[in-house]
Amino acid sequence: MKKIILQLCFLVLLTIATVPLQAQVTRADSSSEILQRTATAPAAINLKRLRTSAEYFRPDFEVLQQGEYSIISLRLPGNSAAKDYYVKKIGSKLYLNGDIIVHDFNLMSTLSYTTNNNSYTWPDGTVPVILDNSVFASDYYVIIKSALDYFNYHTSIIFKERTNESNYIIISCIDNDGSGKAGASPIGKGGSGGNKIELIKDAFSRGTVIHELMHALGIYHEQSRSDRDKYVEIKFDNIKAAAKHNFQIERDGIARGAYDYCSIMHYPAFNSFAIDETKPTLVCKNNGVIVACPGCVGNNDEPTRMDLDGLDALYRGAGVSRAPYNHPFESANVPISGCIGVTDLSIVDKWKAYKGALGDCRSGLINLGILAANLVRFEHGAIYHSTHGVNVVYGDIYKHFVAKGFVRFGFPTSDEEDIPVTFSGWRRYGYTRVSKFEVRTIIWGPRVGTMDLLNADYVAGPLTREQLKLLELQRTEPIRLQH
Ligand SMILES: [Zn+2]
């Protein structure tokens, strides 16, 4: 009972705190007074002081027009204190500096702006990823995968498909919202649930995805460092009213590393924020003197060495220190692309299980008629559905199979698999993988390549080196008819 009364009191408090404040949300309109004020630092109006609760409620948000700014006090991830920022309403979200998603009121109706703490890095530097269906339209998947792979191959970060983790990112390709951005992301891990990364269809590039993933990992804009005024000058006179607030400082404390003009997190000098796009919205400075900006400013589509060092330092600080994962991002949800009419669902399921390793579809469904079997060919292999089940042949073994011809082997009777360590001694001679067929077996090793032999010879194993040599000679047999 006591608990219920307390909750009721809390509700009353919330109501008192919320209702009068609806009118007090600061609205940036196009009046000259506001424009003048926004040309310098954001005004020090701290809504937090007006409240009994350090939160920003959906009703506050709903009084804003689309594209309108509000000033709210936020403690951004990794910052030591809350600060006032102009944030812009687009759809159900508030955005900071163009592409940083501060909050989505569709997901949570209250924005707490003082509870962000420093644990915004991803545990173990591992980021679970969901690609929503929109990613698989057009060639978006290829671009996005390439960006995810960049991190997997160049940094200590691992992007992998989400299984059941409570924190993850959702990558989504959305229609153009007219705001001029190519993508957007929250900073860092955030609270529980999925952080949505938005990519604007037909506007984003691989560089955009990498930039947004850097935000998702906890990295801010370079030209929003606390010491940026030593290195660049923002030309507010040439910035559209709707974009005035895209240059706010995002980090307090000491900036890490030297100022990096070529950072993938740096805005270009010339951009669509400009009133006159032939003139820059920022210029570069050296010891207080305006100098020509390097050509790389805002034009990089990959992180610089300094970007990578900054990311590395952030995650080393969180206890993550390791060599790159060197393994591609894989998704079980990649649909068969390039194929029409693959109605054999057993083949579709098998293809999904290989998470894109087979590449794009190349053939459509081929019905082998009298043999009562189906076949689909892919970029890097094929899947057969025969009386032996559904089997994949791929990689170098598939190349060998195609070169020597179906007649020599018959249908596959297994997927490619490891040669068991305790089996028949093939591993002693460098062979590690095997695909079995009706008539013959193909084995493969990273140093020795492929070889095929009669099934009985495979089972018997390489009794002597001489016998092995004899078997290997068969590699030079002429190529036969393909099926
Ligand atoms: Zn950004």
Residues whose N, C-alpha, C, O or C-beta is under 5 A from the ligand:
A	BS01	ZN	D99
